[in-house]
Amino acid sequence: MNVIGQRIKKLREEKGITQDSMAIQLDVTQSNYGRLEKDDRRLNVVKLLKIVRILDVNIMYLFNEVLGEDHAQSTGLSNTNKEVYDILIESLRAEIQHLKDEVNFLRVIVRS
């Protein structure tokens, strides 16, 4: 279930921001941005931080379950939040590995 993407889309629409505008501000294509709203595994920390800045929203809103006003908020990680947390951690690991690979490639080029 794409909880974060749904919340981003809802906030974007409430603020009257188009997908094109979001894409330009995130430096991605509109179709790439559209896929991001449909599949939160495409999110990485850098994009997520830009999105919360653009939408002027507390990042915790994207991670916490939306509860009715008469419900108390839970302090632990829900299953949904754990899934999102795991997705972000995996995204960071992949990004770190990609950067390591780039550095190693550049070292080989410089030595040549």
Secondary structure, 3 states (H helix, E strand, C coil): CCHHHHHHHHHHHHCCCCHHHHHHHHCCCHHHHHHHHHCHHHCCHHHHHHHHHHHCCCHHHHHCCCCCCCCCCCCCCCHHHHHHHHHHHHHHHHHHHHHHHHHHHHHHHHHC
